Amino acid sequence: MDVMPQQDPESRRPPEPSPQDPHDPYAMPAEGATAVPPPPPTLRTTLRRAAFGAVAAGVLLAGALVAVPDGDRDAPKEPGPVERAEAAATAGSPASLSDLTALIGDRQKWVESHPDDAPSWATLGSAYVEWGRRSADAAYYGRAEEALKRSLDARPGERGNGEAWVGMAALANARHDFLAAKRWGETVRKQDPKAWSVYPVLIDAYTGLGDQKAATAATEKFGELRKGVPALARTADLYRGQGWREDALATAREAADRATEPAEKAEALHRLGELAWERGEPEEAVAQFDAALRTDSGHHASLAGKARALVALERTDEALAAYQSAVTGLPRPEYVLELGELYESLELDGDARSQYEKLGGLLEQAKAAGVDESVIRARYESDHGDPAVAVELLRGQWKKQHRSAAVADALGWALHRAGKSEEGLEYAQQAVDTGVRNASYAYHLGVIEQQLEQYGPARRHLEEALRTNPAFSPLDAPKAREALETLGEPSPGGPGDTQPPPAPVPEPKRESGPEPKPERKQEPEQEPKRESPRPEAPAPAPSKTAPAPSKAPSSPAAVVEADASKSP
């Protein structure tokens, strides 16, 4: 069936007038002629025009409803990389790096000829931030700052340019300046509480500051305003940070099942791999990371995660190859540190030193780009350099209100390594008390407690670290097992030993008459009661010839001293 093709706006203009019948009394006068009102049409003409209009309307309506594309000419246009990147940003999902590159090129070209286009400058700046974060190239953060400032110069945030403010908050998060990110984000939220795009940057800022209450509220609000995979992903991260493993896993699985775009799917599968690794399930972790890499071969974070899990499976050669590929494609400082520690655990000291030198170069580049990598540098200094430097760096973080579990753990460990275990205990305990199930946090706390001769808690936390993830670190997991072996087994009796025994019953006075029958108190059925930590009946009084029982300690301090005498 012939249908009318869609027309562009230019073709929708009225057609040029055709030659007219000079005898038609209803024809418009020629150009330049005197305009006179036409006479009323006859009934025949009216019916003819009505019939013609009905037929034409029917043809147009049929074409609009049942038109079938003739080949590919009328097929819907597939979205290009720029449109895909914009759609991902609108949905709050990650775009692929190739689409992100296309978006950056498109906006760069546009603003050259439209320098006052504030929204385009904001989009370009935010795209630079995302590219710098995804590629670990901190040099893009300077470009992002310049673009966002150009946007705010063209239109201030107070006049409706909230997206530029959101971009500035994302930039501050990328540079680990969480307090500045909080200020930018809260300014946007105050101006427009329903602007969903501000809540992800607020969640990151609150998490970096260690404010779990505010992070929880922001996550819930984001879920109200933006349903779907992005909200599920943020909720899974929240549960993970609070130690709610089952909830985190269920929510992360739902996000992975509902994800459709490759970049979004890969990110969801990567999250499942991280959760499996933290549970001490390296086989499952490798499977999830492989699935993420099949979805997006350029997802280098999954390659690093796979390398970590391969180490736990003692597939060392594969792990080294995966790590080397990961740090080449995504040179994040934490990956370089992990690779150096793997080399050190294998006693490949030369290779380890090379990675530590590379780490130093990356940290200098980050500092030049305005990125604060104090936590990673402190981790290196605590175990491989100068712990006093680590303490100084982390005290600075604490003063800037960066009080996340990661900072608390790092500061506690640095203080311990610098010979200040009593002070370090407070911070290490705070990291564990957040609820996050991190084997390294439990290990650090256990070692500090062992140093302070708190052997019971030390044993408990070292066991927790190895139970959480038996291969959490190629360097520290063997040390955790060694420390636990040094502590030995707990004293027999368990928690009952900490309870004072019941006071002995005074021996009754002997009187004339038949002797009492002590055998009744030594009947077999009474034997279990004497073994119970809390006897239901008083024990029989000791005889005068038997030695008096030793008195158990009655205070917690005495219990610790008694435990210390039994354990190393």
Secondary structure, DSSP 4 states (H G I P E B T S, - for coil): ---PPP--GGGGSPPPPPPPPTT-TTSPPPTTSPP-PPPPPPHHHHHHHHHHHHHHHHHHHHHHHH----TTTTSPPPP-HHHHHHHHHHHT-PPPHHHHHHHHHHHHHHHHH-TT-HHHHHHHHHHHHHHHHHHT-THHHHHHHHHHHHHHHHS-GGGT-HHHHHHHHHHHHHTT-HHHHHHHHHHHHHH-TT-TTHHHHHHHHHHHHT-HHHHHHHHHHHHHHS-SHHHHHHHHHHHHHTT-HHHHHHHHHHHHHH--SHHHHHHHHHHHHHHHHHTT-HHHHHHHHHHHHHH-TT-HHHHHHHHHHHHHTT-HHHHHHHHHHHHHHS--HHHHHHHHHHHHHTT-HHHHHHHHHHHHHHHHHHHHTT---HHHHHHHHHHHS-HHHHHHHHHHHHHTT---HHHHHHHHHHHHHTT-HHHHHHHHHHHHHT----HHHHHHHHHHHHHTT-HHHHHHHHHHHHHH-TTS-TTHHHHHHHHHHHH-SPPTTGGGGGSPPPPPPPPPPP-SSSPP-GGGGG-GGGHHHHHSSS-SSPPPPPPSSSPPPPPPP-SHHHHHHHHHHH--
